[in-house]
Amino acid sequence: MVLLARTLLDMAGTLDNGPKQAALASMAGLFQVDLEALHEQLLTPRVDHAPFTEAEWGRIRKAPFYVLLMVGLVDGELDEKESATFGEMLEQPGTVADPWLRKIVLDVREEAAVLIMGTVNRRGQDIGSQLAEISRLFDQRTSPEVARSFKLALHKLGTDIAESSGGFLGLFGNKISPAEKKALTTLSTILGIE
């Protein structure tokens, strides 16, 4: 419901005052959405993301989705176990050890499905350069310890996704495929945690 309301609000905000905007506001009313309260809620940051700017935070909050794409889709499809591993992180942010990754999870939970689809649709783009930029931002704006912790948390997420499926009946043998190993090595290089 919030996602639908957010979409309606975004659409209404791009229109000039007039019949189309009124029609959208009316549709939002059908869904019993208080546009003013929702607008205020959306403008209020859900988490403190200082020292990053809004634009930088917009990029940073996509990092776990880029990891999902880089590792989970390396074989061409995201299987149920890989998806479930990622979903568990989103559903249980308290289990995420790194404070910055936990902030991201708390910030993106309501719109995770949209972000996942948006990330999947970016498959042709260079996800590596996006992750490298996020890594650079952490190197510039945080202490070396904080940056390393965040990067290790992203790599652990990739490893957890890769280990969630594979092997014989998911139990025996090597759970990480050669393609996933290569993706994890690439991720380490990009994040500078070799």
Sequence and secondary structure as in RCSB ss.txt:
>XXXX:A:sequence
MVLLARTLLDMAGTLDNGPKQAALASMAGLFQVDLEALHEQLLTPRVDHAPFTEAEWGRIRKAPFYVLLMVGLVD
GELDEKESATFGEMLEQPGTVADPWLRKIVLDVREEAAVLIMGTVNRRGQDIGSQLAEISRLFDQRTSPEVARSF
KLALHKLGTDIAESSGGFLGLFGNKISPAEKKALTTLSTILGIE
>XXXX:A:secstr
 HHHHHHHHHHHHHS TTHHHHHHHHHHHHTT  HHHHHHHHHS SS  TTS HHHHHHHTTHHHHHIIIIITTT
SS  HHHHHHHHHHHH GGG  SHHHHHHHHHHGGGHHHHHHHHHTTTTS HHHHHHHHHHHHHHHS HHHHHHH
HHHHHHHHHHHHHTS SBTTTBS SS HHHHHHHHHHHHHHT  
